[in-house]
Amino acid sequence: MRIALAIVLPLLAALLQGTLAPFIAIGPARPNLPLLLAGSWSVAAGASEAVWWAFIGGLGADLLSGGPLGAFAAAGLAPVAAIGLGERSSARSTPVLAAVGLIGVATLAASLAYVALLALVGQPLPPLPALLLDSVAGAVYTAALAVIAYPLARALRGATEQESPF
């Protein structure tokens, strides 16, 4: 069940990133839906599964964005892994506000890494102040959405951990 979730949900998040995110932007703030999903899963279930979610969602977003293939995926791997390190007990989960902060920081780190990768491959970029404003605004927006996404990820983790009656 978790393998199917690790494929379907990140690809759905990437699809929504390319189709829905531009319409729910608030000024320069645009949520990073693949990272929201992978980050929420990382805090809820740990890094070992969540890096796959970040990789698959990132590749999907790369394919839909027309940017360098692998840049979005590569930018999200380290931040998602970092926030998922440590013991993940279903009996004692991370508090929501702590998870929101971790996801916001991971989103900001991934956004800045993505900009660095784009600069490295020679993509034209907007001025640095605009990039920083967009990155911080997107991280705050993504963190705000984590208030809903993280509890859902915790519940999904609990539902997929239950033993089969067979």
N, C-alpha and C positions, 0 to 999 in steps of 0.2 A: 504494500500500500504506500509506504513512504517513497519508494522508487518512483511510482507513478506521480505522486505529489511533487517530487523533486524535478520532474520534467514538465508537467502540465502547468503548475502554478507559476514558475519563473517565466515560461514562455507567454503565459497570459499577462503577466506583469509587463513584459517587454512590449507586447502588443498594445496594452493600455498606455504605456509610456509614449509610444509613437502616435496613438490616436486620440487618447483622452487628455493626457497631461497638458498639451498646448491650450486646451479649452478651459482647464481649471487653474491656469496660472493666475497669480495675483501680482500684477506688476512684473518685476523681474523674477519673482519666486515661482519656480516650477518644481513640483515634487519629483523625486527620483524613485519611481515605483518599484523597479527591480531591486534596488538597494533597500528600500523599505521592507520588502518581503524577505529578502535574504538576511538583513540585519535583525528583523524580528525573529526569524527562525534561529539565527545564531544565538541570540540572547536566551531564547526559550529552550533550544535543544542542543546547542553546542556548535563549535566551529567545524567539526568533521563532516557534518551533513550540510551545513550552511554554505560552505565554500562551493559546493556543487551547485547549490541554488544560485549563488552569485555568478558563477561561471556560465551556467545555462541562460540565465536571465540577461547577463551581459552580452553574450553572443547574439541572443535574439535582438536585443536593443541595437547592437552594432549592425546587424543585417538590415534592420528597418531604418536606421538613421543615415546610412550612406557614408558614415565616417570610417576611419581605418578599422578594419576587421580585427577584433581582439582588444582594442583600446579600452572600451567600456568594461569589458570582462576583466581585463588585467587590473584596471584601476580599482575595482571593487573587491578583489580577492583579499588583499592584506587587511583592509579595514574590517571586513566582515569576519575574517579569521580572528583578528585581535579582540573584537568585542565578544566573541564566543568562547574564548579560552577559559579554562577552569572547570570546576565541577558543576554539572547541571543536574540537580536533583528535582524530580517532579514534586516531591513533598515540600520543598522550600525553594520557591522560584524567586527570581529577581523582581524587586518592586517596580511598579510601572514607571514611576518618575525616573528611577535609575536607568531603566531600559530606554526610555525616551531620550535621556541625555546621551547614552552610549550610541544610539542609532543616529542622533544628530551629529555627533562628533565623527562617526564613521562616514556619514554622508558627506560632510565637509572634506574629510581626508580623501575620499574617493573622487570628489569633484576636482580638487586641486591636483590629484594625481592624473586625472583624465586630461586636464588642461596642460600639464607638463608633457604628457605623452603626445598630445596634439602638436605642441610646440616642437617637440623632438622630431616628429616626422614632417615638419614644415607646413602644417596647416595654417592658413591665415586666421588670426585671432583678434578679437576686439581689444581695446585698451585694457591694461591691467586693472585699473579701478573698477571698470564695468565687470570684468571677470570675477573679481573678488566679491563685489556686491551680489552678483548672480549666484555665486557659490554659497555665500553665507545665507542668502535669502532662501535658496533651495534647501539647504540643510535645516533651517528653522521650519520650513513648511513640511519637509519630510518627517522631522521630529514631532511636529504637531499631529500628523497622521498616525504616528506610532502609538499615540494614546489609544487608538482603536485597534491598530494592526497587531501590536504585541500581545494584548490579551487574547485575541483570536488565535495567534500562533501558539500561545500556551495551551489553549483549549484543544487545538488541533493536535498538538504533541500528546496531550493526555489521551485523546481519543485514539490515536494510532499506537499508543503503548499498551493498551488493554490487550490482555491475552485472548486468543481465539478460543471459542468453546469446543473446538474439535481437537 
